[in-house]
């Protein structure tokens, strides 16, 4: 998956969050979007994911040198963010089963394996509403990273995670994100220290 943004800008009312952002995200590379609070990191990530509308510029997606229409991009991208809500009436197994039908998981793993990898094997039939914030974040990361998609977007991925959860995050990145585009939005170097390139949003004010 290659994503090209050209002269991209986002404005809320009369205030520009960022402007004139031109960049190409290449397949099989890992990028960090950085900047202080309010600089537009999460907004840019949401725009790339197709969940937020930009004000000016354009964004193009391509896979295997073929353009992907914006309305179909949701099938090619997975997204994890602490502010995304889970369907809390579902059990853990029900949630992953539902997600698998929507996007599918990478071929080398099944739902039982995923639950074990994120150390939640004792709670497969527990409703998500009863999970702690750290457990929910593990679920969000798992559904994004194990999705059978060429691009993974992660917004502040270590939110609510304890030391064990942080180690899990880096394990998942190292072992399951190769050969895919990864974009991380964060101010915490521990969340993006594996990234090859960094985009500083302060350069686009």
N, C-alpha and C positions, 0 to 999 in steps of 0.2 A: 504494500500500500504506500503510495506517495501522495502527500497532501501539499498543495501549493496555495499560499495566500498572497494576494497582491494588493497593496495599498489599502489594507484592511483597517477599518475604523469603527468604533462603537461610541455612541453618544446617548446619555441619559438626560432628557430635557435639553438644556443648553450646554451641559458640561460634557466634554469629550473625555472618555475614559482612556482611550488610546487612539492613535491615528498613524497612517502611513506605515503600517506594518507589512513588510514583504519578506517572505521566508518560505523555504521549501523543506518539508519534513520527508526524509527518505526512508524507504523500506529497510528493515533490519538495522535501524539505528535507534538510539535512546536519547531523548531530549528533556531538558528541564526548563520550565517557565518560572522565572523568579521575579521578585519585586516586593516592595512593602505592601501592607494591607491597603486595599483600595486601588491598587495599581492596575487591576484588570486581569490578573492571572486566571482566576476561576472563570471570568467572563469569556476570555479567549478560548479556554478549554471547552466551555459549553458551546461556543460558536463552532469550533472544529467538530464537535460531536453532532452538530445539527440541532441542538436543543435550544439555541438562542439565536436571534436574528441580528446580523450586523447592520451598521448604518451606511457604510460605504465600502468600496472595494469589491473583491471577488475571491472565491475559494473554489478550488478544483481538486477532485479526487481521481486517482488512477490506480488500477491494479493490473499487473502484468501488461503494462503499456496500453491498457484500455480504460477509457474514462468511465467513472461510476457516477450515475445521476444522483444529485443531492438527496432526492426523496428515497433513494435506496441505500443511503450510506449507513443507516442504522443497523443493517445486516452485516456491515463490515467493521464496525467499531463497538468496543465494549467500554463502559464508563463506570468508575467507582468514585464516590464522594461521600463524606460523612453526613452531608445534608440530604442525601437521597434516602427516601423512606422505603423500607421493606414492607411486604404484605404480611403484617404481623399476625393475621389469623391463620396463616399457613404454618405447618410444621417445617422443620429444616429440610426433610426429604421432599415434602411437597413443593417447597420453594425451588429447590434445585431441579426437580422433575419438570416443573412449569418452565423454568428458564431453559432447560435442555430442549424443550419443544420449540421455543422461540428462536434460539440461536445455535443450539448444539454445543457440545463440549469437544475439546481436542480428542482425537481418536485413541490416544494412549491411556485414557483414564475414564473411570465411571463414577457415578454419584457416591457410591460407598467409599471408593478410594479418596475422593475429594473430602468427604466428611472426616475421614481418618487423618488425612494430611493436615487439616486445620485444627486437629485435636478436639473435635466435637463429636466423637463416636459414641459418647454416652447420652447424646441428646438428639438422635435422628427423628424422634417422634414428638419432640417438644415444640410448642408454638413459639414463633420468633418473638412474640410480645414478652415472653419471660426471659429472654436472653439479656445479658448485660450489654452495655455499649461496646465493650471490647469484643465480645462474641459476635455482635452484629457486624462490627467492622471486619472481622475475619470472613464472615459470610459475603460481605460486599466485595472484598478483594478476591475471594475465590470465584465468585460468579463472573467477575471481569477477566481475571487472568486465565481461567480454564475455558472461557468461551472460544469457540472455533472461529476466530476472527483475525484479520491481519494487523489490526491496530488496537492498542490498549491505552486508554486515557485514565490517569489517576490523579485525583485532586486531594492533596494533603493525606496521603495514604496511611500515615502512622497515627492519625487521630484516634484517641481512646485505646491504643494498644499498649500493653505492658512490655517488659523486656522480652519475654518469650514471644509475644506477638511481633515485635520488631524483628527478631531473628527469623521468624516464620516468613515475614514479608520479604526479606532479602533472600531467603531460600527459594521462595516462589519466583522471584525475579530472575535469579541465577539459573534455575532449572527449567522454567516453563515459558520464558519470554524471549528466548533466542529466536532469531529469524522472523521477528515481528517488530513493527514500529511501536515504540513506547514513548509516551509523553507524560511527564509528571509536573504538576503545578505545586510549588512549595517554596517556603522560606527556610526549611530545615534541611541542611546538607545531608543528614542521615537518610532523608527520603529520596534524594537524587544523586548521591555520590557515585553511582554507577553510570550516570549519564555522560554521553560523549560531547554534547554541545549544550550550551545554556543561552536562553533568550531572556534578557533583562528588560522588563516592561517599562522601566524608566527611560529607555531609549526611544520610546514611542509616544511621548507626551506632547 
